[in-house]
Amino acid sequence: MEHEQMLDHRKIYSRHILSYIDKLGITVIRHIKHTLQVLLEYIIIDSGPDETARKNCLSALKKLITVAWPRIDSHCEDILKTLLRLLCDVTVDLQNSPNKAKEDLLELTVDCLHYLKRACSWKFKVAGHRQILKGLNLETNKKLGRLVLIVFNFLSNWTLDTFRGFAT
C-alpha cells in the first residue's frame, strides 16, 4: 500500500484510509508515522485528471489532524511541506488550465492548513519560510517562492476568528 504505483490501486486504497482513521479513533496515534507516510506520499503524486486519490487523502489528513491532534505537532513540518508543495503544484496547474478537480484540491488543501494551524499553531511561528523553501527546493523559482511567502504571511496573520467553524 505504501509504495503503490498503480493509479487504480491508489484510488481504492485512498478511499478506505478515512474509514480506517475513523474506526481507530485516538488509537491511530499508535500507527501515525506509517499512516502519515502513506497519506503524504499519496498527496504528493498526481492521481489523474479527477484527482480522486489526492482528495481522499486530504480528507483523511483532515480527520487525522482532528483525531490525533496531541501528536500532530511532532509531524507538523512534514505535513506543512507536503501541503505547501501541493498548494504550489495546484496553483500552477490552475493558472495553466482551470479545472473543477484542481479547485476542489485547492479548497481541501487550505482546509488542511487551517486544521494544521489549529492543531500546532506555535510551530507555524517557529518554522520560518526559509526552512520550507529549502525543503521544497523552490529557491530557484521566484514565482513559487513568492507564493510560499504569501502563504506564510497569511498564516502568521491568522487569529482565533479564523477557526470559529472548526469542530473541536
N, C-alpha and C positions, 0 to 999 in steps of 0.2 A: 504494500500500500504506500509506503513512504516514498519510494523512488519509481513510482509507476509512470511509464512513458506513454502508454496508450490513452488517448484522449477519452475514449468511451469509458474505460475503467475509472479514470479520474472523475468523470461526471457521476458515475454510480457511487464511488466511494465518498465523494464530497457530499452527496445527498444524505448520507447516513451519519456524518460526523456530528451534525446538530443534535440528532436524537441520542447519539452516544453521550454527548456532553450533558444533555438534558437528563438522561437516565442516571448518570453517575452523580450529578449534583456537585456538592462540595468535594466529594471524594475524587473528582477529576484532578485534584491537586497531586495525587499520587502519580499520575501519568502526564502531568502538564508539560514536561520537557519534550516528550515524544509527540504529544498531541500538537503542541505549538510548532514543532519541526515540520510535521505533515501539513498543517494549515499554512504556514508561511511559505513552504515550498510550492504548494498548490496556488497560492495567491500570486507569486512571482511569475509563474509561467502562464503564458497566454492559453486560453481554453476555447479558442474558436470564435466564430462570429457572434454566438449568442452569450458567451461568457458565463455559462451555467456553473461550471466548477468554481470559478472565482467568486461569483455571487453567493453560492452555497457556503464557501469557506469564509467569506466576510461575515455572513450571518452567524456562522458558528463561532467566529472570533468574537463577535459582539456578545454572544451568550457566554463564552469562556471568560471574557473580561468581567462580565456581570457576576458569574457564579464564583470564580476563583480570584476575586479581587485582592485577597490578602497576599497572594503570591505573584501577582502580575508585576509588581514593581521591580522584581528581580529580572524580569524578561522585557521590561518596558522599552529598552533601547533597540532590541532586535525587532520588536513589533513596530516601533516607530520608523525604523529604517525601511522595513518592508512596506509599510503603508505609504511612506513618502515616495518610495520608488514606484509604487503602483500609481500614486497620485500624479507623478510626473509622466509616466507612460500613458495614462488615460488622458491627461490634459493634452499631450502632443497628438494622440490619436483623434481626439475630439476636434482639434484645430484642423487636421487633415481631412477627416471625414466624419461629420456628425452622425451619431448612431444612438438609438434608444438604449441598447445594452451598455454602451460606454457611459451614458448619462446615469444609468442605474448604478454602475460600478463607482462612479464618482460620488454619488449620494451615499452609498454604503460605506465607502472609504472615509468620508467626512464623519459619518455616524460613528465608525470605529474610532476615529481620532477623538471625538467627543467623549466616548466611553473611556478611552485610554487616559485622556486628560483628567477625567473624574477619578479614575482608579489610582493614578500616581501623579498628581499634579505637581508635587515638589520636584520630581525628576525632570519635568519639562523645563523648569527654570534652570536646573543644573546642566543638562545636556545642551551644549552650545551648537549653533548651526555649523560651525567648522568641523566638529566631530561627525556630524551627519553627512556633510558634504564629502568627507574622506571615505565614509562607509559606502556612499552611493557612487563614488567616482564621477562626480558632476563638476569638479573644479574647472575642467576644461570647457564645459558647455555653459556659457554665461546665462543663456536664457533659462535653462532649467535651474541653475544656481540661484537666479533671482526669484524663481518660483518657490524654491525652498526657503529663501529668506522671507518672502511674503507670508508663507505658511507659518514660519516661526514667529514673525511679528504678530500674526493673527492669534496664534496660540498663546503668546505671552500676554495678550490683552483680554483673555477670557476672564469672566467673573462668574460668580455663582448664578447670576441670572441666565447665563448661557445654558445651565443644566436644570432649569425648572421642570422640564418634561422628562427628565431622566428617572427611570424607575429604580428605586433602591432595593 
